[in-house]
Amino acid sequence: MSLQVINHYERLLDEHAWMQDGFHWTVARTGTLPPSVEEIGARLSRSAEASIEEEVNVASGADLFIPRSVASVDRQKEGYFLFQSQEGGVDEPSVLRELSEKDERVWSITSILYKHKLTYAIDGEIRLTWREFPHGDRPIAHDPIDEDLLLVEDVCREAGIRFSLAALMAVVDIGSGVHMDINWPHAPRPAVIIDDPIW
């Protein structure tokens, strides 16, 4: 099962080569019906009014220009995720703390030019930040995320594959129950547009 999830994200990253340049993927597990896109927009910024666009190109943010922050949204049964290509904001500690106060658990992966970071928050507190994995000792959160990381690390070891960005995405998928479909980046998606930088 875990190896299948890793393979899924390997295929996703291979199919969408533009993601190697950079993306921010923040996942919130709500355990209940997730908030509306409008409610998510309100959580993302206290300093600016968020608007909603029904169809924004995931890869480019369509024709929306800086200083606007564009976060594509996907709502699922177990929670939701926010996605930004290159320019970020959904991975900021203040945003993750805010989202985790309202939702049970929040994971965030930032990948910029082959440098990756995992941040994990719960109850309004950052519990784990792993910069430039898998180098150096992995931080311990004393939380179920540790079990998910160990599970995927063991699967990689047994399969003789490296612990890659796809494996890290699998950790988030397994822990949250929130999934990025391989075709998700193909089509325009709903997005929250914030005129000022997030937070």
TILOKOL-123526 format. One record per residue (C-alpha): x, y, z. Coordinates in pm, 1 decimal. Example, Ala and Ser with C-alpha at 12.3 -4.5 7.8 and 13.67 -1.06 7.14 Angstrom:
! TILOKOL-123526
(mike (1230.0, -450.0, 780.0))
(mike (1367.0, -106.0, 714.0))
***
This chain:
! TILOKOL-123526
(mike (0.0, 0.0, 0.0))
(mike (264.0, 255.5, 103.3))
(mike (483.7, 166.9, -195.0))
(mike (184.7, 222.7, -425.2))
(mike (134.8, 569.8, -277.3))
(mike (503.8, 653.3, -326.8))
(mike (484.7, 528.5, -686.5))
(mike (175.3, 741.0, -743.8))
(mike (360.9, 1059.8, -643.6))
(mike (665.6, 960.0, -848.8))
(mike (435.5, 939.5, -1152.6))
(mike (269.8, 1270.0, -1065.4))
(mike (605.1, 1450.2, -1040.5))
(mike (727.7, 1287.7, -1363.1))
(mike (413.1, 1387.7, -1550.7))
(mike (422.5, 1747.8, -1427.7))
(mike (788.9, 1833.6, -1471.9))
(mike (718.4, 2203.1, -1403.5))
(mike (665.7, 2109.8, -1037.8))
(mike (1040.6, 2052.2, -1008.1))
(mike (1088.8, 2430.5, -1032.3))
(mike (890.1, 2483.7, -717.2))
(mike (562.1, 2437.3, -537.3))
(mike (398.6, 2469.6, -195.8))
(mike (149.5, 2200.3, -88.0))
(mike (-33.2, 2252.0, 241.6))
(mike (-274.4, 1981.4, 356.3))
(mike (-528.9, 2007.9, 638.3))
(mike (-707.8, 1705.6, 782.1))
(mike (-1043.7, 1815.4, 919.3))
(mike (-1197.1, 1472.7, 982.1))
(mike (-1533.9, 1623.8, 887.0))
(mike (-1672.9, 1812.5, 590.4))
(mike (-1402.1, 2068.7, 507.0))
(mike (-1475.3, 2442.9, 513.9))
(mike (-1594.6, 2616.4, 198.7))
(mike (-1345.2, 2781.6, -35.2))
(mike (-1468.8, 3117.4, 95.7))
(mike (-1405.6, 3010.3, 456.6))
(mike (-1058.9, 2887.3, 363.8))
(mike (-988.8, 3225.4, 202.7))
(mike (-1088.8, 3404.4, 522.0))
(mike (-844.2, 3188.7, 720.8))
(mike (-556.0, 3266.2, 488.4))
(mike (-537.2, 3637.7, 554.6))
(mike (-634.2, 3873.5, 832.8))
(mike (-494.7, 4178.1, 652.9))
(mike (-660.0, 4159.2, 310.3))
(mike (-989.1, 4057.1, 160.7))
(mike (-975.8, 3726.7, -22.7))
(mike (-1164.6, 3674.2, -345.8))
(mike (-1247.6, 3347.3, -517.6))
(mike (-1181.1, 3256.3, -879.5))
(mike (-1362.0, 2946.0, -1005.1))
(mike (-1102.9, 2847.4, -1266.7))
(mike (-734.8, 2931.9, -1228.1))
(mike (-457.8, 2746.8, -1407.6))
(mike (-274.2, 2548.8, -1139.7))
(mike (68.1, 2566.3, -1302.9))
(mike (83.1, 2937.1, -1384.6))
(mike (-183.4, 3110.6, -1177.9))
(mike (-340.0, 3220.1, -1510.9))
(mike (-303.1, 3594.5, -1573.0))
(mike (-298.3, 3695.6, -1206.4))
(mike (-4.1, 3913.9, -1114.4))
(mike (214.2, 3978.2, -810.5))
(mike (158.5, 4104.5, -541.0))
(mike (-148.2, 3881.0, -549.6))
(mike (-114.8, 3549.4, -370.2))
(mike (-288.9, 3268.1, -558.4))
(mike (-368.3, 2943.9, -374.6))
(mike (-548.3, 2668.8, -566.0))
(mike (-787.3, 2470.1, -346.0))
(mike (-900.9, 2107.6, -342.8))
(mike (-1167.5, 1994.6, -93.2))
(mike (-1205.9, 1624.3, -10.0))
(mike (-1389.0, 1402.0, 235.7))
(mike (-1107.5, 1403.2, 494.5))
(mike (-995.6, 1763.5, 453.4))
(mike (-848.8, 1993.6, 190.1))
(mike (-524.9, 2109.2, 37.8))
(mike (-382.8, 2438.6, -85.7))
(mike (-137.2, 2447.5, -373.3))
(mike (86.7, 2725.4, -502.5))
(mike (335.8, 2701.5, -788.3))
(mike (664.3, 2880.9, -713.1))
(mike (546.2, 3195.5, -527.1))
(mike (429.2, 3081.9, -184.7))
(mike (270.1, 3182.0, 139.2))
(mike (62.9, 2880.1, 237.8))
(mike (372.8, 2735.8, 405.1))
(mike (431.6, 3032.9, 637.9))
(mike (437.0, 2933.3, 1008.8))
(mike (167.5, 3191.7, 1091.0))
(mike (-64.2, 3039.1, 828.1))
(mike (5.1, 2682.7, 943.0))
(mike (-60.5, 2775.3, 1305.2))
(mike (-389.4, 2942.4, 1209.6))
(mike (-505.7, 2647.7, 998.4))
(mike (-411.0, 2394.3, 1265.8))
(mike (-610.6, 2581.2, 1531.3))
(mike (-924.2, 2526.0, 1325.1))
(mike (-836.7, 2183.7, 1182.5))
(mike (-691.4, 1874.8, 1346.1))
(mike (-353.9, 1843.9, 1174.2))
(mike (-171.1, 2039.3, 903.4))
(mike (124.3, 1932.4, 686.5))
(mike (314.7, 2153.9, 444.0))
(mike (573.9, 2060.5, 183.3))
(mike (780.3, 2330.9, 16.1))
(mike (992.8, 2226.7, -280.2))
(mike (1209.6, 2486.8, -451.4))
(mike (1465.1, 2379.1, -712.4))
(mike (1520.1, 2034.4, -558.0))
(mike (1541.3, 2165.0, -201.8))
(mike (1256.3, 2038.2, 11.1))
(mike (1108.1, 2117.5, 350.7))
(mike (835.1, 1951.9, 557.2))
(mike (648.7, 2144.2, 826.9))
(mike (384.1, 1993.6, 1052.9))
(mike (146.4, 2173.2, 1290.0))
(mike (-128.8, 2077.0, 1530.9))
(mike (-332.6, 2276.1, 1784.9))
(mike (-185.2, 2605.8, 1666.3))
(mike (173.7, 2491.6, 1721.8))
(mike (452.9, 2397.5, 1480.6))
(mike (565.6, 2053.1, 1595.6))
(mike (813.5, 1956.3, 1325.3))
(mike (1024.5, 2132.0, 1063.0))
(mike (1252.4, 1917.4, 848.3))
(mike (1465.3, 2128.6, 615.4))
(mike (1646.2, 1988.0, 313.9))
(mike (1549.3, 1629.4, 389.7))
(mike (1672.8, 1357.0, 394.5))
(mike (2008.6, 1504.0, 501.4))
(mike (2089.1, 1516.4, 869.9))
(mike (1891.6, 1374.5, 1156.6))
(mike (1517.6, 1378.9, 1120.8))
(mike (1343.4, 1588.5, 1387.7))
(mike (1103.7, 1407.7, 1620.6))
(mike (752.3, 1539.4, 1680.5))
(mike (631.5, 1276.7, 1932.6))
(mike (314.3, 1252.6, 1725.7))
(mike (160.5, 1009.6, 1472.1))
(mike (359.1, 1187.0, 1198.1))
(mike (666.8, 1008.7, 1335.9))
(mike (496.6, 672.5, 1274.5))
(mike (404.5, 775.3, 919.6))
(mike (761.7, 887.6, 846.3))
(mike (909.2, 565.1, 986.7))
(mike (662.3, 356.3, 785.8))
(mike (755.3, 522.4, 456.4))
(mike (1128.0, 521.3, 539.3))
(mike (1104.5, 143.5, 602.4))
(mike (918.2, 87.7, 276.3))
(mike (1185.0, 281.2, 85.7))
(mike (1461.3, 83.5, 253.5))
(mike (1295.3, -251.5, 179.8))
(mike (1228.8, -155.1, -183.2))
(mike (1584.4, -27.5, -228.2))
(mike (1472.5, 321.7, -327.1))
(mike (1576.7, 657.5, -187.0))
(mike (1355.7, 861.2, 42.7))
(mike (1254.8, 1120.7, -216.7))
(mike (1010.4, 1407.7, -252.4))
(mike (752.0, 1154.5, -371.6))
(mike (803.5, 957.4, -49.6))
(mike (754.9, 1271.4, 156.5))
(mike (431.9, 1346.0, -31.7))
(mike (323.8, 988.8, 43.5))
(mike (380.0, 1052.7, 416.3))
(mike (138.8, 1346.8, 398.2))
(mike (-115.6, 1149.8, 195.4))
(mike (-107.9, 853.8, 435.2))
(mike (-128.9, 1068.7, 747.2))
(mike (-398.1, 1305.5, 625.1))
(mike (-614.4, 1088.8, 404.1))
(mike (-603.4, 1378.3, 154.8))
(mike (-481.6, 1282.1, -191.6))
(mike (-352.1, 1470.6, -497.3))
(mike (-485.2, 1292.7, -803.4))
(mike (-238.0, 1249.0, -1087.2))
(mike (-463.1, 1454.4, -1318.5))
(mike (-530.7, 1730.3, -1063.0))
(mike (-271.3, 1979.2, -1198.9))
(mike (-405.2, 1943.1, -1556.5))
(mike (-726.3, 2143.9, -1528.6))
(mike (-811.9, 2490.6, -1396.1))
(mike (-919.7, 2477.6, -1029.6))
(mike (-1091.5, 2704.3, -775.5))
(mike (-844.1, 2940.9, -612.2))
(mike (-826.4, 3194.5, -331.9))
(mike (-684.2, 3526.5, -451.1))
(mike (-538.5, 3764.1, -191.0))
(mike (-431.1, 4107.1, -311.4))
(mike (-169.5, 4151.5, -36.8))
(mike (83.6, 3887.2, 60.3))
(mike (-72.1, 3618.7, 279.8))
(mike (-72.3, 3730.5, 645.2))
***
